[in-house]
Amino acid sequence: MTAPKISDDPLYRLLRENKVSEFNQRIAAGEKADLTSCDFRHINLCGLITDKLDFSNSYFRQADLRGVDFSRCDSLEGASIHGAKISGTYFPREVWAEEILLSLEHGTRMRYRS
């Protein structure tokens, strides 16, 4: 497992700069972002539209994920949400509640059930 990266992807940079609305608009316009294995520590992602985005192996330690709907993202497999704010967050049905809790409390990487 590699360490989470701070990518040079311009759309990822928008999220790091707290420009979630602009990110959503550009994704809706058809731009593509590589968000796999990215570092989202301490970032406020409230309002993020995650449809068809791949967050596998990403790191969300202490990020603000309140109200984010990950149910239509391509993947959260291997992601960690240690200490994140997750009130109202909707996770993919393939991720068991136990996996979410272990990741939230201990930083484990979430696994999808088969």
Summary of the structure (lengths in Angstrom):
residues: 114
radius of gyration: 12.8
end to end distance: 20.9
largest distance: 37.3
contacts: 321
relative contact order: 0.16
helix: 23%
strand: 11%
